[in-house]
């Protein structure tokens, strides 16, 4: 099969996108703790539940990947 002959949604006919001009960015330190609503403060039970969910592979489609697999 000649892949070059296949249409690619007009990609070949479009001009390359122009690179945006770099702008200055001001980096700021992250807060030491995450903000939370005043009417729903953190508690040891909520923190423990969050940790269990974050590391639980059973929440993925194939029971093989936890949030922590990518985000640690």
Residue pairs with C-beta under 8 A, 6 or more apart in sequence:
36 42
53 59
53 67
54 66
54 67
54 68
54 71
55 66
55 67
55 68
56 66
57 63
57 64
57 65
57 66
57 69
59 66
59 67
60 66
